[in-house]
């Protein structure tokens, strides 16, 4: 294990050193359009007016005209740019304060600030790593597993650089594409911390995040969304991150819950949420921010974004109703925590399908997500026997799997989906299942190794005394509430 750790550290050093060298040597010329992060073949084509005008103007020129006419180059549409700026901001809001408050309200009061701190700093760490090497390895070029380091330190990306969208000839500034994808990476890593809240060392969280982001999130994002990626080559459909974000995070979270172990007193002492009001506020911010997450994944302000927007709205509402009905049938009462959890379940379930299915399909996916995730945080959690503190796997894992499989069903045109007439439900189901299995294994193995490395370096858990005192005081020297 020591040899592995040494080789890992040397590898990371070479990675960053080589990236710096390439960044210094990179030409300042504008970069070629980046690859769109989802399957362009599945998105409806709609030529933007500005590109039509440019194409008509180019066609009207005599054959002998110079080929370097600036008008022939695609230029970003201001409406698309404005929408992508707003969508990116909405995803940031999902994390800070949305996810932070959702998680913070669910823990005991003595651990409130520790959760807020972990979510905020993990997100911040990933933003920096994404700019240094993450974007380049995920979207910097073609590759089966990863791209390359040609754009490390964002080398060659200027104000004139553009990224491709799903519509031929339509582009957006690459700078906003970098920022939008950065928020996806950030929220994925932040989701994981909910599984081992209230007992993990802060330093261990940061070490794990760095390793898992580098060796799991980046390859998975490239395989599913990047040019030449293995899973996109299979035909994997994941419009906005059901597999890349939610399933991969949920698997890593579950591994962490097993490796770190259960909280002291788990199953014996009361560990009720200290503020369901804050959890509700966080869930509401997540729901609103998720419109940027899903509709923004269209990369344009067009009808595909409108479809994803509507599907996100009604699928989530359906999941809330499903969870409340299921909870009332099981426990005799519907709870506010259940409604908030149902909203998250619906958001997760519709994420991979939001741009591929019709509104009625979205409602069915939402209902299924609500019922299945209710089972995930109750029945399945008991079967797994892990102390997944904030039900990361029950919501994001179960919801991600359900949404990914149901995408293959309701994307069919006979069920109101947006796929072509030759679409096969059975074939796509096989592709979806195979791709998700690859991601489960990849994320799980990397997570296990990353936790073990963090354990060797600094240890994973705080002491029993510190855990009983609460991580707010023991890890950060402050308290969320003054008595």
Secondary structure, DSSP 8 states (H G I E B T S, - for coil): -HHHHHHHHHHHHHHHHHHHHHHHHS--S----B--SS-GGGS-----HHHHHHHHHHHHS-TTS-TT-GGGS----HHHHHHHHHHHHHHHHIIIIIIHHHHHHHS-GGGHHHHHHHHHHHHHHHHHHIIIIIHHHHHSS--SS---STTGGGTT--TT-EEE-SSTT-EEEHHHHHHHHHHHHHHHHHHHGGGGTTTB-HHHHHHHHHHHIIIIIHHHHHHHHSTT-HHHHHT---SSSIIIIIIHHHHHHHHHHHHH---TTTTTS----S-HHHHHHHHHHHHHHHHHHHHGGG-SSSHHHHHHHHHHHHHHHHHHHHHHHHHHHHHSS--HHHHHHHHHHHHHHHHTTTTTS-HHHHHHHHHHHHHHHHHIIIIIHHHHT---TT-HIIIIIHHHHHHHHHHHHHTSGGGT-SS-TT--HHHHHHHHHHHHHHHHHHHHHHHHHHHHHHHHHT-SB--HHHHHH-HHHHHHS--SS--
